[in-house]
């Protein structure tokens, strides 16, 4: 292994070794706090090392590379893992989730995300995706005190197995045509001037497997149940991290494949259905988690609009929105976890007056709702503006108009949450009691939402150097 190989692989090694040490610590000392601290330090260490990796380094023997975009998302995934570990403390204590399995599984899940971000080989892409998803199967069902959690984990597993089969079958078809598992080589040999039907079927199967991770219609049925039943910090990681990894994979695929223009029609239909079904279903929800689940389906529909509009700068818009949406999800479900850890239920009626009794969590949740609704000056507004502007530049007027209209509809159900927080009578007199670290994480997430909305230029300029 060369120094460059080690440099690229080290964030993965740090996460893997950290997960193993966390499990060993739990088996030997039974000190859950020490295990959580160890896992948090491993996640931070992986992120800090990723900042030091040279801008363009590849390790063909490992099927990995570390371009600028890979480094950006590796840092993002690593620090999100650390944030989720911090936010999990009070929630897990309230729900009685104990043991070293939780922090260790979070690290293994982050390992899959980072492997996916670094992959240049179809086999590594498959392993990264399934490592990430397998971790979420366990995390979704880890709250053994709630039967509905086990049920959601089983539903997620069954549907995930089907998506994994599509992905593996698609990769096998591509290998049959290209004779290589290298992503760039497979794209060059299967998407030339005359696309073989077998290759097109292979790419379609691969995309079906990826679209399951994004919960796009019609592969969305697992999303509301998992969002409703899984621990709130896990949902923050699932919504922001796993979808960010899947978006990055699609961006890298689009960059190599010049947009997969032959699949425009099915992508158009999926984007349209996801925006309509997600937003219209969210209007009818009284459970805040299910509402945000359907909202996430619509949000991923906007991302597909950006991918379709790749000729108008859509890839940069998609990358920006992946980062912004990850931060918004962390803020929203981090705040929900704090409120639920204080005894709050999941319906909107349970949130009455919580903005007064829990000012930090309530304020951050309100900021996240404004951002998800696309209200300026938040990152959500900037991200949606970039997506719809790229669609107009690419001539996708129908998608842009429908996207803008559905985004306008979504404002209603997001503001229902804010109304419950601040314009209705408090359900009780209990006061907020969260730690300094959790308060800092929530405050930073809200600050980043505003800063990315007000000052997006630095991130956008970086993305312009990495994407067409």
ZAMARGU-4260 file (C-alpha; in steps of 0.2 Angstrom, whole numbers, plus 5000, padded with zeros to 4 digits):
<rodrens>
0) 5000/5000/5000 | 5007/5017/4995 | 5007/5032/5005 | 4993/5039/4994 | 4983/5023/4996
5) 4984/5025/5015 | 4980/5043/5015 | 4964/5040/5006 | 4959/5024/5016 | 4963/5032/5033
10) 4946/5040/5036 | 4938/5023/5033 | 4951/5014/5044 | 4948/5027/5058 | 4929/5024/5058
15) 4931/5005/5057 | 4944/5004/5071 | 4934/5016/5081 | 4918/5005/5079 | 4928/4990/5084
20) 4936/4998/5099 | 4918/5005/5105 | 4912/4987/5104 | 4927/4980/5114 | 4925/4994/5127
25) 4907/4989/5130 | 4912/4971/5131 | 4926/4974/5144 | 4921/4990/5154 | 4902/4991/5151
30) 4905/5010/5152 | 4892/5017/5139 | 4898/5035/5141 | 4916/5030/5137 | 4910/5021/5122
35) 4900/5036/5115 | 4915/5047/5118 | 4927/5035/5109 | 4915/5034/5094 | 4913/5053/5094
40) 4931/5056/5094 | 4934/5043/5080 | 4921/5052/5069 | 4929/5069/5072 | 4946/5061/5069
45) 4940/5054/5052 | 4933/5071/5047 | 4949/5081/5052 | 4960/5068/5042 | 4949/5070/5027
50) 4953/5089/5027 | 4972/5085/5026 | 4970/5073/5011 | 4978/5081/4995 | 4965/5088/4983
55) 4966/5075/4969 | 4973/5058/4974 | 4967/5041/4968 | 4970/5023/4974 | 4965/5012/4959
60) 4970/4996/4968 | 4958/5000/4982 | 4944/5007/4970 | 4945/5023/4980 | 4949/5041/4976
65) 4949/5058/4985 | 4944/5072/4974 | 4938/5089/4981 | 4920/5084/4981 | 4924/5067/4990
70) 4933/5077/5004 | 4919/5089/5006 | 4906/5075/5009 | 4918/5065/5019 | 4920/5079/5031
75) 4901/5082/5031 | 4897/5064/5035 | 4910/5063/5049 | 4905/5078/5058 | 4886/5074/5056
80) 4890/5057/5064 | 4898/5066/5079 | 4884/5078/5080 | 4871/5063/5080 | 4881/5054/5094
85) 4880/5070/5105 | 4862/5073/5102 | 4858/5054/5105 | 4863/5055/5124 | 4847/5062/5132
90) 4835/5054/5119 | 4843/5037/5122 | 4842/5039/5141 | 4824/5043/5140 | 4820/5029/5129
95) 4831/5016/5138 | 4842/5013/5123 | 4858/5006/5131 | 4873/4997/5125 | 4889/4999/5114
100) 4879/4993/5099 | 4871/5010/5096 | 4887/5021/5094 | 4897/5007/5085 | 4883/5004/5072
105) 4883/5023/5069 | 4901/5022/5065 | 4899/5007/5054 | 4885/5017/5045 | 4896/5032/5042
110) 4910/5020/5036 | 4898/5015/5022 | 4894/5033/5018 | 4912/5038/5017 | 4916/5022/5006
115) 4902/5027/4995 | 4909/5045/4993 | 4926/5038/4989 | 4922/5024/4977 | 4928/5023/4959
120) 4923/5005/4957 | 4906/4997/4955 | 4909/4984/4968 | 4915/4997/4981 | 4899/5007/4977
125) 4888/4991/4981 | 4897/4987/4997 | 4897/5005/5003 | 4878/5007/4999 | 4874/4991/5008
130) 4885/4994/5023 | 4877/5010/5025 | 4859/5003/5023 | 4862/4988/5034 | 4868/4999/5048
135) 4851/5008/5046 | 4841/4992/5047 | 4849/4989/5064 | 4847/5007/5070 | 4829/5008/5065
140) 4824/4993/5076 | 4836/4997/5090 | 4822/5004/5102 | 4817/4987/5108 | 4805/4995/5120
145) 4793/5000/5105 | 4786/4986/5095 | 4783/4998/5081 | 4801/5001/5080 | 4805/4982/5076
150) 4791/4982/5064 | 4798/4997/5054 | 4815/4990/5054 | 4808/4974/5047 | 4799/4983/5033
155) 4814/4993/5029 | 4825/4977/5028 | 4812/4968/5017 | 4811/4982/5004 | 4830/4986/5006
160) 4834/4968/5001 | 4824/4970/4985 | 4833/4986/4981 | 4850/4978/4984 | 4845/4964/4972
165) 4841/4977/4959 | 4858/4985/4962 | 4868/4969/4961 | 4859/4963/4946 | 4862/4979/4937
170) 4881/4979/4941 | 4882/4961/4935 | 4874/4967/4918 | 4886/4981/4916 | 4901/4970/4920
175) 4895/4958/4906 | 4895/4972/4894 | 4910/4982/4899 | 4921/4968/4907 | 4927/4980/4920
180) 4920/4986/4937 | 4929/5003/4936 | 4916/5016/4936 | 4924/5027/4923 | 4928/5012/4912
185) 4911/5005/4914 | 4903/5021/4909 | 4914/5023/4894 | 4911/5006/4887 | 4892/5005/4891
190) 4886/5022/4886 | 4895/5026/4870 | 4886/5031/4854 | 4876/5015/4853 | 4870/5010/4870
195) 4867/4991/4871 | 4850/4986/4878 | 4859/4975/4891 | 4869/4990/4897 | 4854/5001/4897
200) 4845/4988/4908 | 4860/4987/4919 | 4860/5006/4922 | 4841/5006/4925 | 4843/4992/4939
205) 4857/5002/4947 | 4847/5018/4947 | 4832/5008/4955 | 4843/5002/4969 | 4849/5020/4972
210) 4832/5028/4971 | 4826/5017/4985 | 4839/5025/4996 | 4832/5042/4991 | 4814/5036/4994
215) 4808/5042/4977 | 4790/5037/4972 | 4786/5023/4969 | 4800/5016/4980 | 4795/5027/4995
220) 4783/5016/5005 | 4795/5012/5019 | 4799/5030/5023 | 4784/5036/5034 | 4785/5020/5045
225) 4804/5021/5048 | 4803/5040/5051 | 4789/5038/5063 | 4796/5023/5073 | 4815/5025/5073
230) 4825/5035/5086 | 4824/5053/5082 | 4843/5055/5081 | 4844/5040/5069 | 4831/5048/5058
235) 4842/5064/5057 | 4856/5053/5051 | 4846/5043/5039 | 4837/5058/5032 | 4853/5070/5030
240) 4867/5057/5029 | 4861/5043/5019 | 4852/5053/5006 | 4867/5065/5005 | 4878/5049/5000
245) 4865/5043/4987 | 4864/5061/4980 | 4883/5062/4979 | 4884/5045/4970 | 4871/5051/4957
250) 4881/5067/4954 | 4897/5057/4951 | 4888/5045/4940 | 4880/5060/4930 | 4897/5068/4929
255) 4905/5052/4921 | 4890/5048/4910 | 4885/5065/4903 | 4868/5064/4912 | 4861/5047/4906
260) 4850/5056/4894 | 4842/5040/4888 | 4833/5039/4905 | 4826/5057/4905 | 4808/5051/4903
265) 4807/5040/4919 | 4817/5052/4929 | 4805/5066/4924 | 4790/5055/4930 | 4799/5050/4946
270) 4803/5069/4950 | 4785/5074/4946 | 4777/5060/4956 | 4789/5063/4971 | 4785/5081/4972
275) 4766/5079/4970 | 4764/5064/4981 | 4776/5070/4995 | 4769/5087/4997 | 4750/5082/4995
280) 4752/5067/5008 | 4761/5078/5020 | 4746/5090/5020 | 4736/5077/5029 | 4748/5072/5042
285) 4746/5076/5061 | 4761/5066/5066 | 4776/5077/5064 | 4788/5063/5060 | 4777/5056/5046
290) 4774/5074/5039 | 4793/5076/5038 | 4794/5059/5030 | 4783/5064/5016 | 4792/5080/5015
295) 4808/5071/5012 | 4801/5062/4997 | 4796/5079/4990 | 4813/5086/4994 | 4822/5072/4984
300) 4810/5075/4970 | 4818/5093/4969 | 4835/5085/4968 | 4830/5074/4953 | 4824/5090/4945
305) 4842/5096/4947 | 4849/5080/4940 | 4838/5081/4924 | 4844/5099/4922 | 4862/5095/4923
310) 4866/5105/4907 | 4860/5121/4917 | 4871/5119/4932 | 4860/5106/4940 | 4874/5095/4947
315) 4881/5110/4957 | 4863/5114/4963 | 4861/5096/4968 | 4877/5095/4978 | 4873/5112/4987
320) 4856/5105/4991 | 4863/5089/4998 | 4873/5098/5011 | 4859/5111/5015 | 4846/5097/5017
325) 4858/5087/5028 | 4860/5102/5040 | 4841/5105/5040 | 4837/5087/5044 | 4850/5087/5058
330) 4842/5103/5065 | 4824/5097/5063 | 4826/5079/5070 | 4839/5084/5083 | 4827/5097/5090
335) 4813/5084/5089 | 4824/5071/5098 | 4827/5084/5112 | 4808/5088/5114 | 4804/5069/5114
340) 4817/5066/5127 | 4808/5078/5138 | 4792/5069/5136 | 4784/5077/5121 | 4773/5066/5110
345) 4774/5065/5091 | 4758/5074/5086 | 4756/5092/5082 | 4745/5094/5097 | 4759/5089/5108
350) 4770/5103/5102 | 4758/5117/5108 | 4768/5130/5117 | 4784/5120/5116 | 4793/5135/5109
355) 4791/5144/5126 | 4794/5130/5137 | 4809/5123/5127 | 4816/5139/5119 | 4832/5131/5111
360) 4824/5116/5104 | 4809/5125/5098 | 4818/5139/5090 | 4830/5127/5081 | 4815/5117/5075
365) 4806/5133/5069 | 4822/5138/5059 | 4822/5121/5051 | 4804/5122/5046 | 4807/5139/5038
370) 4822/5132/5029 | 4813/5116/5023 | 4799/5127/5017 | 4811/5137/5007 | 4808/5154/5015
375) 4823/5167/5014 | 4836/5170/5020 | 4838/5151/5024 | 4849/5138/5015 | 4833/5130/5009
380) 4828/5145/5000 | 4845/5146/4991 | 4845/5128/4987 | 4828/5128/4979 | 4832/5144/4970
385) 4847/5136/4962 | 4837/5120/4957 | 4823/5129/4949 | 4835/5141/4940 | 4845/5127/4933
390) 4829/5119/4927 | 4824/5135/4918 | 4841/5137/4910 | 4840/5119/4904 | 4823/5122/4896
395) 4814/5111/4909 | 4800/5123/4911 | 4786/5111/4916 | 4797/5104/4930 | 4802/5121/4936
400) 4784/5127/4937 | 4777/5111/4946 | 4792/5112/4958 | 4788/5130/4962 | 4770/5127/4965
405) 4772/5112/4976 | 4785/5121/4986 | 4773/5134/4989 | 4760/5121/4995 | 4773/5114/5007
410) 4774/5131/5016 | 4757/5127/5024 | 4761/5111/5033 | 4778/5118/5038 | 4771/5133/5046
415) 4758/5122/5055 | 4773/5116/5066 | 4778/5134/5069 | 4760/5139/5074 | 4760/5124/5086
420) 4776/5130/5094 | 4772/5148/5097 | 4754/5153/5093 | 4745/5140/5104 | 4744/5137/5123
425) 4758/5127/5131 | 4752/5109/5136 | 4763/5110/5152 | 4775/5120/5162 | 4790/5109/5161
430) 4806/5118/5156 | 4820/5114/5144 | 4835/5105/5152 | 4848/5099/5139 | 4867/5099/5140
435) 4879/5112/5134 | 4885/5100/5120 | 4868/5097/5113 | 4863/5115/5114 | 4879/5119/5105
440) 4875/5107/5091 | 4858/5113/5089 | 4864/5131/5089 | 4877/5128/5076 | 4865/5119/5064
445) 4853/5133/5065 | 4867/5145/5062 | 4873/5136/5047 | 4856/5136/5040 | 4856/5155/5040
450) 4874/5157/5035 | 4872/5146/5020 | 4857/5155/5015 | 4865/5172/5017 | 4883/5168/5011
455) 4882/5153/4999 | 4896/5160/4987 | 4910/5151/4995 | 4902/5134/4994 | 4896/5137/4977
460) 4913/5144/4970 | 4920/5128/4977 | 4907/5117/4968 | 4910/5126/4952 | 4928/5120/4952
465) 4922/5102/4955 | 4907/5100/4944 | 4901/5106/4927
</rodrens>
